[in-house]
Structure formats: C-alpha cells, structure tokens
Amino acid sequence: MKLLFENWRKYLNETIEPVLNREQIEDLITDKFSFNSAQSSQHRWGRGQPIIDYYFNKRSGEWVYTASIPSEVHANSWNDIESYEGEDLEIFLRRVQDAYSQIELEAQPSQIELDVQENLYYGTSTILQQEITENGIKSPSEWGDYGLAEENAMKIVKEHGGEPMVIQMPVSEFDQSKFKIDENNNDVLIYTENFIIGLQKQEKKLL
C-alpha cells in the first residue's frame, strides 16, 4: 500500500508537457491572427485589436486562454471571452475573430444613417489646401455636420495659421464601409482611409 501511494505521489508531481509551447502560441496569436499578446511588449500591439492572455493549468494539463476585446461602440467597455475546457487554440482564436468582427460591424454607421445626410463636412485651413489637393485628406479624418467642421477648422487655423476652410462632400463620394463612429462622440464619423479629393470639381465645395 505504501508503495502504491508513493507511486501516486510521484505521478502527481510529474511535469505534464503541453501540446503547444509558448513560441507556437505567440506565433498563432500575433502572426496568424494578428492579435495582441498580453505576454508581449505593448509597443508591438495593434490599436483596438483583441488582447489574448494564457496560462498552463498543471492540474488539467491544458492551456487556458482569455481574450479581451476593446469595444468601439461603447467607450470604456470590454468584451471578455474565455476558452472552453480542452478547446484548441485556433478554434478559440476564430471565436474571438468572429466576435471582434461583429463588434467592428456594430461600430460602423448604418447605410440608413448616412443616407439621411446628403453631404458631409470637413474642417481645415487654407494653408493646407495645396497639400490636400496634391495628396488628399490623410486618414483618420473627422467628418460630420457644418458646425463640427467649422469648429475643427478654427482649431487647425489656431495651430497652423491660414484661414478657416470647410470642405463639403456628397456622401456618395465615400466608400461607406470605411467609416466608423468616434467612440467619444456619436456625431463624428471617422474615415479610416486617405481620401483623394479634387478641389477643382464643382460639387466639392469650399465654404
């Protein structure tokens, strides 16, 4: 009986080798899925991307994974996802990817919301007019009603000089899938790609 207990104690104290090592886990998280690893330097993190953490449960002999997803829809809210018992890492990361895609979809203004507005407005300064003509409006850019654009134009003039300038653009000129709502102000639309603008076109007015 004593020998039986000794053997059982020895079994419990043995190190259980995980199926994946840390290097393989990091590769899947950061390379294959382009997520952020909580166990790597934050300097390498992508803004707004899910953050994946993990630890090895010696009792079960399995890795345990958790994901925190920053929400652009509700400021300062996070969606947390935990792995199921025995869940494969890739399957877990696909679940996280699906959840993240849904959150991104909810963060985008609907087609109906944009269709209500025929035009969007962007505030800038005359001192930047030549640069905008040659290179477009750099991402991310803030669009909204005339009041917002005028306010932004005054801020830019204060910083860079020149005269306030408001650019009016028909909604139809944009790729609407590239918009998202500012997390701090639902009246502000953020265009997430550079926007090439021909200021000489009549429908693209300077106000």
PyMOL commands that set and color helices and strands:
alter all, ss='L'
color gray80, all
select helices_A, chain A and resi 2-13+22-32+42-44+89-107+111-116+126-135+146-160+171-173+176-178
alter helices_A, ss='H'
color red, helices_A
select strands_A, chain A and resi 36-37+51-57+62-70+78-82+119-125+141-143+164-170+179-182+185-191+205-206
alter strands_A, ss='S'
color yellow, strands_A
deselect
rebuild
show_as cartoon
